[in-house]
Amino acid sequence: MFNKILIANRGEIACRVAATARRMAIKTVAVYSDADANAKHVSVCDEAVHIGASAPRESYLRWQHILEAAKATGAQAVHPGYGFLSENEEFAQACADAGLVFIGPLPSSIKAMGLKAESKQLMGKAGVPLVPGYHGADQDPALLQREADGIGYPVLIKASAGGGGKGMRAVDKAEDFAAALASCKREAINSFGDDAVLIEKYVQRPRHIEIQVFGDTHGNYVYLFERDCSVQRRHQKVLEEAPAPGMTPELRQRMGEAAVAAARAVSYVGAGTVEFIVEQRADGSMEFFFMEMNTRLQVEHPVTEAITGQDLVEWQLRVASGEPLPLRQDQLKINGHAIEARICAENPDNNFLPATGTLHVYGLPDCVTFERADAPVGPRVRVDSGVRQGDAISPFYDSMVAKLIVHGETRAQALARLDVALAQTHIVGLNTNVQFLRNVVQSKSFVQADLDTGLIPREADVLFKQEKVGLTLAVAGAIANTLLQEQANEAGFADQSQWFDPWARRDGWRSHGPSTRRFDYEFAGAVQVVQMTTLHDGSLQLAVAGEVASFAFVTVTHGIDVRFGSRRQIVNVYQNGATVHVFSAQGATQITVVDALAHAGDAQVEGGRLTAPMPGKVVSFAVKAGDKVKIGQTLAVLEAMKMEHTIAAPADGVVGELLYAPGDQVPEGAELLKLVVG
């Protein structure tokens, strides 16, 4: 076994690998960029080496610097995590040439499975079922258009060297194909350095089911059952679960054996995932087709760990050091049900626009984290995270903040446990998808396991722009928090005699008769004027939206017990500037404190102003100065957090001026172009 390994990655996967290594008494070396100088993964490793600037291509993708760090620190092996260099055959070969063990498959296996077109040809020869499509080397756009027309729409364009949903476009009709192909190729070259694509038939109501496989250097192979990853947005996974609902033992065996056949075909060593598209037929049966093989550990590997009781990173380390697989196929069993939710910095109500910012509050549910666990398997609630409270989510890397994993004896139990855990996850400082995840978990389709990759758009009416807390509870929580803060401030008076001086108090106390205090808030786009009356006996009343009722609150172990009339609710409240964040069992919401003395309307938004929604790079402009445009027409494409974002015209108008050029880096809020509306 190794004495020291270098982890060529960042964030939660680097922390995850380090935790298992520590349990196995293996020393770890972290690498970090400028942006990650104070990152969590740096602190949890035994030593760390700086490898470059913040952008991945200047740090985490510069494998020469990583190899130098491994040599300098005496590391014997390199764990690539996932993403970055994890599926880079050149890097894997360079590790071997440098006398380092690459904790992953052979370079030849990565190469064979790395290009989707070639891998599908290989799988066809191995007898693995394939989706009808074009996987050829000729990339002439006219040929690709003819192939798509021949397959029949809808079709899916996929980057041949891609993964993670990048360089992928669904096309519904022939006239949209050329534009989608250009966008797909552009994203592919930026993400993978290769713009080759393949074309496939887009399977209707598909499920995305993948099989975890493992191989060793002794010719042994096993599959550790399946994961259902059908709930996706932008072709990226949102929720993953194991085992797949509705999976029969016969289908599981067929898919598992097909996955092992795929691994054998490329002499695979280590952890890999064979991904299948599963067609759900009218008679209730399911058929599967090979999609791709990810030659690395997957983001969603914890659900497999939960149902099998195995540490997959430990398996990786043992196999890479030359040991045989820890278990045979007949020794692997499924225990219960597990679900993973990816918590991301993004705004689901704004087309999942990635978000940046500081984690002013980062409250996690009652759970087991790797830092506290003796082993990474077994806990009912587990959080894998690469950040801490106070850390910043930057525009340079993926938007995932953490992974929340739950395990139950049944799927229903796991679902209930996940909803509670999400309710206990409190993040303040940037937009996240936590409430959206709760909406998905509570949706009819997900509860009934009516799964396919179109679940999110199908359930859009109950997933987006949902207000679960309501005005009354939001106001009551915000006022309770304000009064508690005022009490805390009073307790801090330097002159303790003021503690008992009623004239020094700021709660509206009067020597006789009631007193009224006004609070102004903005909630759901409307300003609300709230009256709080302090009665002579010290009791409180609130008047909210025409309703007047008694009001009381008291701090409890986990929040504030708020009572408004006959209703009683425990809430957690955090104020960040003028924004008050209220978390309850029903959901989370925000309410804004309005300064009643401020002059409204001083700052007007300039008509026709089009700004960058977040820091990024201008990819292209689709218009030039003087062009007439229609509402919804694409004006520019911005690349940020590994994804392309389209800037569309908010109204009909004429382009006045382009303020940047393709390739320019722009800050959040930068005006990209001027549009004369009308």
C-alpha positions in Angstrom: 0.0 0.0 0.0 1.1 3.6 -0.7 2.6 5.8 2.0 1.8 9.1 0.4 -0.5 10.1 -2.5 -1.1 13.4 -4.3 -4.7 14.4 -4.9 -4.8 16.2 -8.3 -8.1 17.9 -7.7 -10.0 20.4 -5.4 -13.2 20.8 -3.5 -15.3 18.0 -2.0 -13.7 15.2 -4.0 -10.3 16.1 -2.7 -11.6 16.2 0.8 -13.4 12.9 0.2 -10.2 11.1 -1.0 -8.1 12.6 1.8 -10.5 11.3 4.5 -10.3 7.7 3.3 -6.5 8.0 2.9 -6.3 9.3 6.5 -8.3 6.4 7.8 -5.9 4.1 5.9 -2.8 5.9 7.4 -1.8 7.2 4.0 -0.3 10.7 3.9 -1.9 13.2 1.4 -0.6 16.1 -0.7 -3.0 18.8 -1.9 -2.5 21.1 -4.9 -4.2 24.5 -5.1 -4.6 27.6 -7.3 -4.6 31.2 -6.3 -8.3 31.1 -5.7 -8.0 28.1 -3.5 -5.2 29.3 -1.2 -7.4 29.0 1.8 -9.7 26.3 0.6 -10.9 23.4 2.8 -9.1 20.7 0.8 -5.8 22.4 1.4 -6.3 22.3 5.2 -7.4 18.6 5.4 -4.3 17.3 3.6 -1.0 16.8 5.3 0.8 19.1 2.9 0.0 21.3 -0.1 1.7 22.8 -3.2 0.7 25.9 -5.1 0.4 25.1 -8.9 -0.8 28.3 -10.5 -3.4 31.0 -11.2 -7.1 30.6 -10.5 -8.3 29.5 -14.0 -8.2 25.7 -14.3 -6.1 25.8 -17.5 -3.5 27.7 -15.5 -3.5 25.4 -12.5 -5.5 22.2 -12.2 -5.1 21.3 -15.9 -1.4 21.9 -15.9 -0.4 18.4 -15.3 3.4 19.1 -15.7 3.2 21.2 -12.5 1.2 18.5 -10.7 3.8 15.9 -11.5 6.5 18.3 -10.3 4.6 18.6 -7.0 4.3 14.8 -6.7 8.0 14.3 -7.2 9.0 17.2 -4.8 6.8 15.8 -2.0 7.7 12.1 -2.4 4.2 11.0 -3.4 4.0 7.5 -4.8 0.7 7.8 -6.6 -1.8 10.4 -7.9 -5.5 10.3 -7.4 -7.2 12.5 -10.1 -10.7 12.7 -8.5 -13.3 13.5 -11.1 -13.2 16.3 -13.7 -10.1 18.1 -14.7 -7.4 15.5 -15.5 -9.3 12.4 -14.4 -10.0 11.1 -17.9 -6.9 12.5 -19.6 -4.9 9.7 -21.1 -1.8 11.9 -21.6 -1.7 12.7 -17.9 -2.2 9.0 -17.0 0.7 8.1 -19.3 2.9 10.9 -17.9 2.3 9.6 -14.4 3.5 6.2 -15.4 6.5 7.7 -17.3 7.4 9.6 -14.1 7.3 6.4 -12.0 4.0 7.4 -10.3 0.9 5.2 -10.0 -2.2 6.7 -11.6 -5.1 5.7 -9.4 -7.4 5.0 -12.3 -7.5 2.9 -15.5 -4.7 2.4 -18.0 -4.1 5.2 -20.5 -5.3 2.8 -23.3 -8.6 2.3 -21.5 -9.1 6.0 -21.1 -8.4 6.5 -24.8 -10.7 3.7 -25.9 -13.6 5.1 -23.8 -12.8 8.8 -24.0 -14.1 9.4 -27.5 -17.8 8.6 -27.6 -17.9 7.6 -31.3 -15.0 5.2 -31.1 -16.2 3.7 -27.8 -19.6 3.0 -29.3 -18.0 1.2 -32.2 -16.0 -0.9 -29.7 -19.1 -1.6 -27.6 -21.0 -2.7 -30.7 -18.3 -5.3 -31.3 -18.5 -6.4 -27.6 -22.2 -7.0 -27.9 -23.4 -4.1 -25.8 -26.7 -2.6 -27.1 -26.3 0.8 -28.9 -28.7 3.7 -29.7 -29.1 4.3 -33.5 -26.8 7.2 -34.6 -23.8 8.5 -36.4 -20.4 8.0 -34.7 -18.1 8.6 -37.7 -14.9 10.7 -38.0 -16.2 12.9 -40.9 -17.3 16.1 -39.1 -18.4 18.1 -42.2 -21.5 20.1 -41.0 -23.5 19.3 -44.1 -22.8 15.6 -43.6 -23.8 15.8 -39.9 -27.0 17.6 -41.0 -27.8 14.8 -43.5 -27.1 12.1 -40.9 -29.5 13.9 -38.4 -32.2 14.2 -41.1 -31.8 10.5 -41.8 -32.0 9.4 -38.2 -35.1 11.4 -37.7 -35.8 14.2 -35.1 -35.5 14.7 -32.3 -31.7 14.0 -32.3 -29.0 14.6 -29.7 -25.7 16.2 -30.6 -23.0 15.2 -28.2 -19.3 16.2 -27.9 -17.4 13.1 -28.7 -14.8 13.9 -26.0 -17.4 15.3 -23.6 -19.0 14.6 -20.3 -20.9 16.3 -17.5 -23.6 17.5 -19.9 -21.2 19.9 -21.7 -21.2 20.1 -25.5 -24.6 18.5 -25.7 -27.7 19.8 -27.5 -31.1 18.3 -28.2 -32.6 19.3 -31.6 -36.3 19.0 -32.3 -36.4 20.1 -36.0 -34.0 20.3 -39.0 -33.9 24.1 -39.2 -32.5 24.3 -35.7 -29.7 21.9 -36.3 -27.0 24.2 -37.7 -27.1 26.7 -34.8 -27.2 23.9 -32.2 -24.2 22.2 -33.9 -22.2 25.4 -33.8 -22.9 26.0 -30.2 -22.2 22.4 -29.2 -18.8 22.5 -31.0 -17.9 25.8 -29.5 -18.6 24.5 -26.0 -16.8 21.2 -26.7 -13.6 22.9 -27.9 -13.6 25.2 -24.8 -14.2 22.3 -22.4 -12.3 19.4 -23.9 -10.0 20.9 -26.7 -11.9 18.7 -29.3 -15.0 19.8 -31.2 -15.8 16.4 -32.7 -19.4 15.4 -32.2 -21.7 12.4 -32.7 -25.4 12.3 -33.5 -27.9 10.0 -31.9 -31.6 9.3 -31.9 -33.1 11.1 -28.9 -35.0 8.4 -27.0 -38.4 9.5 -25.8 -39.1 9.4 -22.0 -35.6 8.0 -21.3 -34.2 7.1 -18.0 -30.5 7.5 -17.2 -29.3 4.4 -15.4 -25.7 3.7 -14.8 -23.7 0.7 -13.5 -20.8 1.0 -11.2 -18.0 -1.4 -12.3 -14.6 -2.3 -10.9 -11.7 -4.2 -12.3 -8.3 -5.2 -10.9 -4.9 -6.1 -12.3 -5.6 -9.8 -11.8 -8.4 -10.0 -14.4 -11.3 -9.8 -11.9 -14.4 -7.7 -12.6 -17.6 -7.0 -10.6 -20.5 -4.6 -10.9 -21.8 -2.8 -7.7 -25.3 -2.5 -9.0 -27.0 0.5 -10.5 -27.8 4.2 -9.9 -30.8 6.1 -11.4 -29.6 9.6 -12.5 -32.7 10.6 -14.5 -33.5 13.8 -12.7 -31.4 16.3 -14.6 -31.2 20.0 -15.6 -29.1 21.1 -18.6 -28.2 17.5 -19.1 -26.5 17.5 -15.6 -27.6 15.4 -12.7 -29.6 16.8 -9.8 -30.7 13.8 -7.8 -29.3 10.3 -8.0 -30.5 7.1 -6.2 -29.7 3.5 -5.8 -31.0 1.0 -6.5 -33.1 2.2 -9.5 -36.8 2.2 -8.8 -38.6 -0.5 -10.8 -35.5 -2.4 -11.6 -36.1 -6.2 -11.9 -33.5 -8.7 -10.8 -33.3 -9.9 -14.4 -32.8 -6.5 -15.9 -30.2 -5.6 -13.3 -28.2 -8.7 -14.1 -28.4 -8.1 -17.9 -27.2 -4.5 -17.4 -24.5 -5.5 -14.9 -23.2 -8.2 -17.2 -23.2 -5.7 -20.2 -21.3 -3.2 -18.1 -18.7 -5.8 -17.1 -18.4 -6.8 -20.8 -17.7 -3.2 -21.6 -15.0 -3.1 -19.0 -13.4 -6.3 -20.2 -13.4 -5.0 -23.7 -10.8 -2.3 -22.7 -9.0 -4.3 -20.0 -10.3 -1.9 -17.4 -8.7 -1.4 -14.0 -10.2 0.5 -11.1 -13.5 2.3 -10.7 -15.6 3.1 -13.7 -19.2 3.8 -14.6 -21.0 2.5 -17.6 -24.0 4.7 -18.4 -27.1 3.5 -20.2 -30.1 5.2 -21.7 -33.1 3.2 -20.7 -36.2 3.3 -22.9 -39.5 2.9 -21.1 -42.0 1.1 -23.4 -45.8 1.3 -23.4 -46.1 -2.3 -22.1 -44.1 -1.3 -19.0 -40.9 -3.1 -20.1 -37.5 -1.4 -20.3 -34.7 -1.7 -22.8 -31.2 -0.3 -22.4 -28.6 1.2 -24.7 -25.0 2.0 -24.1 -24.4 5.8 -23.8 -20.8 6.2 -22.5 -18.3 5.0 -20.0 -16.8 7.4 -17.4 -13.3 6.2 -16.7 -13.2 7.6 -13.2 -15.0 7.8 -9.9 -18.5 9.5 -10.2 -19.9 12.4 -8.3 -22.7 10.1 -7.2 -20.6 7.2 -5.9 -21.8 7.7 -2.3 -25.2 6.2 -3.0 -23.5 3.0 -4.1 -21.4 3.1 -0.9 -24.5 3.5 1.2 -26.4 0.4 -0.3 -23.3 -1.9 -0.5 -21.4 -0.8 2.7 -18.2 -0.5 0.7 -15.7 2.5 0.5 -15.1 2.9 -3.2 -12.1 5.1 -2.7 -10.5 2.4 -0.5 -11.2 0.0 -3.3 -9.5 2.3 -5.7 -6.4 2.6 -3.5 -6.2 -1.2 -3.0 -6.6 -2.0 -6.7 -4.1 0.7 -7.7 -1.5 -0.8 -5.3 -1.9 -4.2 -6.9 -4.3 -5.9 -4.6 -7.2 -8.0 -5.9 -10.8 -6.7 -5.7 -12.0 -7.0 -2.0 -15.2 -8.9 -2.9 -16.5 -11.3 -5.5 -19.8 -10.6 -7.3 -21.7 -13.1 -5.2 -20.6 -11.4 -2.0 -22.1 -8.0 -3.0 -25.6 -7.3 -1.7 -28.0 -4.4 -1.8 -29.1 -3.0 1.5 -31.9 -0.4 1.6 -32.2 2.7 -0.5 -30.0 5.8 -0.9 -30.5 9.2 -2.5 -28.0 12.0 -3.2 -28.9 15.6 -3.8 -26.4 18.0 -5.4 -26.5 21.3 -3.6 -25.4 23.9 -6.1 -24.9 27.7 -6.1 -27.4 28.6 -8.7 -30.9 30.2 -9.2 -33.3 27.6 -10.4 -36.0 30.3 -11.0 -33.7 32.0 -13.5 -32.8 29.1 -15.7 -30.4 27.7 -13.2 -28.0 30.6 -13.6 -24.9 29.8 -11.6 -24.2 32.1 -8.6 -21.1 33.4 -6.9 -20.7 34.8 -3.4 -19.7 34.2 0.2 -21.2 31.5 2.4 -22.1 33.9 5.3 -24.2 31.1 6.8 -23.5 27.4 6.0 -25.6 25.3 8.3 -25.7 21.6 7.7 -28.3 19.0 9.0 -27.5 16.5 11.7 -25.2 14.3 9.7 -21.9 12.5 9.4 -19.1 14.2 7.5 -15.9 12.5 6.4 -13.9 14.6 8.9 -15.9 13.0 11.8 -16.5 9.5 10.4 -14.5 6.4 11.1 -15.7 5.1 7.7 -17.5 6.8 4.8 -20.4 4.3 4.7 -23.2 3.5 7.0 -24.6 6.9 8.2 -28.2 7.6 7.6 -27.4 11.3 6.6 -24.0 12.2 5.2 -22.6 15.4 3.7 -19.7 15.6 1.4 -18.5 19.2 1.1 -15.4 21.1 0.1 -16.3 24.4 1.7 -16.8 25.9 5.1 -18.8 28.9 6.4 -17.1 32.1 5.2 -15.7 30.5 2.1 -16.4 32.0 -1.3 -17.9 30.3 -4.4 -15.9 31.7 -7.2 -16.7 31.8 -11.0 -13.6 29.7 -11.8 -15.0 26.3 -10.9 -18.1 24.1 -10.8 -21.1 25.5 -8.9 -21.6 22.5 -6.7 -21.4 23.4 -3.0 -22.0 20.0 -1.4 -23.6 16.6 -1.7 -26.3 15.5 0.7 -26.7 11.7 0.9 -29.4 9.8 2.8 -30.0 6.1 3.4 -33.1 4.3 4.5 -34.5 0.8 4.7 -37.0 1.8 1.9 -37.2 4.4 -0.7 -40.1 6.1 1.1 -38.0 6.3 4.3 -35.0 7.7 2.3 -37.3 10.3 0.7 -38.6 11.5 4.0 -35.1 11.6 5.5 -33.9 13.7 2.5 -36.7 16.2 2.8 -35.9 16.8 6.5 -32.2 17.0 5.9 -32.7 19.6 3.1 -35.0 21.6 5.5 -32.1 21.7 7.9 -29.6 22.9 5.3 -29.3 26.7 5.8 -27.2 28.6 3.3 -27.1 32.4 3.2 -24.9 34.6 1.0 -25.8 33.4 -2.5 -28.6 31.7 -4.4 -28.8 27.9 -4.1 -31.1 25.1 -5.3 -31.9 23.7 -1.8 -35.6 24.8 -1.9 -35.9 23.6 -5.5 -34.5 20.2 -4.4 -37.2 20.0 -1.8 -39.8 20.8 -4.4 -38.5 18.0 -6.6 -38.4 15.5 -3.7 -42.0 16.4 -2.8 -43.3 16.3 -6.4 -45.8 13.7 -7.5 -43.6 12.3 -10.2 -40.6 11.8 -7.9 -42.6 10.4 -5.0 -44.2 7.9 -7.3 -40.9 7.1 -9.0 -42.3 8.2 -12.4 -38.8 9.0 -13.6 -37.3 10.2 -16.9 -35.0 12.9 -17.9 -37.9 15.2 -18.6 -39.2 15.2 -15.0 -38.2 18.7 -14.3 -39.9 20.4 -17.2 -42.9 18.1 -16.8 -43.3 19.2 -13.1 -42.3 22.8 -13.7 -45.6 24.2 -12.3 -44.7 22.8 -8.8 -41.0 23.2 -9.0 -40.3 26.8 -9.8 -41.2 30.1 -8.1 -42.9 28.3 -5.2 -43.5 30.3 -2.0 -43.8 27.8 0.8 -43.3 30.0 3.9 -45.8 32.8 3.3 -45.9 36.5 4.3 -47.2 36.0 7.8 -44.5 33.6 9.0 -41.8 35.5 7.1 -42.8 38.8 8.8 -43.1 37.1 12.3 -39.7 35.5 11.9 -38.1 38.7 10.8 -39.5 40.8 13.6 -38.7 38.2 16.2 -35.1 38.2 15.0 -34.9 42.0 15.1 -36.2 42.1 18.7 -33.8 39.4 19.8 -30.9 41.3 18.2 -32.0 44.5 20.0 -32.2 42.6 23.3 -28.7 41.3 22.7 -27.4 44.8 22.0 -29.0 46.1 25.2 -27.3 43.4 27.2 -24.0 44.7 25.9 -24.4 48.2 27.3 -21.1 49.3 28.9 -23.1 51.0 31.7 -24.9 48.0 33.3 -27.3 50.4 35.1 -28.9 51.0 31.7 -30.0 47.4 31.6 -32.9 48.3 34.0 -33.6 51.8 32.6 -36.9 51.6 30.6 -36.0 54.8 28.8 -32.8 53.3 27.4 -34.7 50.3 25.9 -35.7 50.3 22.3 -38.7 48.0 22.4 -41.4 50.8 22.4 -42.1 50.5 26.1 -44.3 53.3 27.6 -45.2 54.0 31.2 -48.9 53.8 30.3 -51.0 52.7 27.4 -50.0 50.8 24.3 -47.3 51.9 21.8 -47.1 51.0 18.1 -44.0 50.4 16.1 -43.9 50.2 12.3 -41.9 47.8 10.2 -41.6 48.0 6.4 -40.7 45.0 4.3 -40.7 43.9 0.7 -42.0 40.4 0.1 -42.8 38.8 -3.3 -42.3 42.1 -5.1 -44.8 44.1 -2.9 -44.1 46.5 0.0 -45.8 45.5 3.3 -46.4 47.8 6.2 -46.5 45.9 9.5 -47.7 47.3 12.8 -46.5 45.9 16.1 -48.3 47.0 19.2 -46.9 46.7 22.7 -49.8 46.5 25.2 -49.6 47.8 28.8 -48.9 44.3 30.2 -45.9 43.9 27.8 -47.7 41.5 25.4 -47.4 42.1 21.6 -49.8 42.2 18.7 -49.0 42.1 15.0 -51.0 43.5 12.2 -50.0 41.8 8.9 -51.9 42.3 5.7 -55.2 43.1 7.6 -54.8 40.3 10.1 -54.3 41.3 13.8 -53.3 38.7 16.3 -51.2 38.1 19.4 -47.5 37.7 18.8 -44.8 36.0 20.9 -41.5 34.3 20.4 -38.8 32.5 22.4 -35.4 31.1 21.5 -35.1 27.3 21.5 -32.3 24.9 20.9 -32.5 25.1 17.1 -34.0 28.4 16.2 -36.9 30.7 17.3 -40.3 29.4 18.5 -42.7 32.0 16.8 -46.3 32.3 17.7 -48.7 34.4 15.7 -52.3 34.0 16.8 -53.1 30.3 16.9 -50.2 29.3 14.7 -46.8 28.2 16.1 -43.7 27.5 14.1 -40.0 27.0 14.8 -37.9 29.1 12.4 -34.3 29.9 11.8 -33.6 33.5 10.8 -30.5 35.1 9.5 -30.1 38.7 8.4 -27.6 39.6 5.7 -27.6 43.3 5.1 -31.2 44.3 4.3 -32.2 40.7 3.4 -33.7 38.5 6.0 -33.6 34.7 5.4 -36.3 32.6 7.0 -36.0 28.8 7.2 -38.9 26.7 8.3 -40.1 23.1 8.1 -42.3 24.1 5.1 -39.5 25.8 3.2 -37.2 28.8 3.0 -37.9 32.4 1.9 -36.4 35.9 1.9 -37.9 39.2 3.0 -36.3 42.6 2.6 -36.2 45.3 5.2 -37.3 48.6 3.6 -35.9 51.9 4.9 -39.0 54.0 5.3 -37.0 57.2 5.2 -35.2 56.4 2.0 -36.3 58.1 -1.2 -37.8 55.7 -3.7 -37.1 56.0 -7.3 -33.7 57.8 -7.0 -32.0 55.2 -9.1 -33.6 54.2 -12.4 -32.6 51.3 -14.5 -31.3 52.5 -17.9 -33.5 51.3 -20.7 -31.8 48.9 -23.1 -29.0 48.1 -20.6 -27.8 44.5 -21.0 -25.4 43.3 -18.3 -23.4 40.2 -17.5 -25.4 38.1 -14.9 -22.1 36.9 -13.4 -18.3 37.1 -14.1 -17.3 35.3 -17.3 -15.9 35.5 -20.8 -17.6 36.8 -23.8 -17.8 33.9 -26.3 -19.5 35.7 -29.2 -21.9 38.4 -30.3 -24.7 37.4 -32.6 -25.3 41.0 -33.7 -23.5 44.1 -34.7 -24.1 47.8 -34.2 -27.1 49.0 -36.2 -28.9 45.6 -36.3 -32.6 45.5 -35.6 -33.5 42.8 -33.1 -36.7 41.2 -31.8 -37.6 40.3 -28.2 -36.0 37.0 -27.3 -33.4 37.1 -30.1 -29.9 36.0 -29.1 -27.5 38.9 -28.7 -24.4 37.4 -27.1 -23.1 34.2 -25.5 -21.2 34.3 -22.2 -19.1 31.5 -20.7 -19.0 31.2 -16.9 -18.5 28.3 -14.5 -17.9 25.9 -17.4 -21.3 26.6 -19.1 -22.5 28.9 -21.9 -25.2 31.4 -21.1 -27.2 33.1 -23.8 -28.0 36.9 -23.4 -31.3 37.6 -25.2 -33.0 40.8 -26.2 -35.5 41.9 -23.5 -37.5 43.9 -26.1 -37.6 44.9 -29.8 -34.9 47.5 -30.6 -31.8 48.5 -32.4 -28.2 47.6 -31.3 -26.4 50.8 -30.5 -22.9 49.7 -29.6 -21.0 46.5 -28.6 -18.9 47.4 -25.5 -16.7 44.3 -25.5 -15.1 41.9 -27.9 -15.2 38.0 -28.0 -12.6 36.6 -25.6 -12.9 39.5 -23.2 -13.3 38.7 -19.5 -16.1 40.7 -17.9 -17.2 41.3 -14.3 -20.7 40.7 -12.9 -22.9 43.6 -13.9 -20.8 44.8 -16.8 -22.8 46.3 -19.6 -22.1 44.1 -22.7 -23.9 46.2 -25.3 -26.3 49.1 -25.7 -29.8 48.5 -27.1 -32.1 51.3 -28.2 -35.5 49.9 -27.3 -38.5 50.7 -29.4 
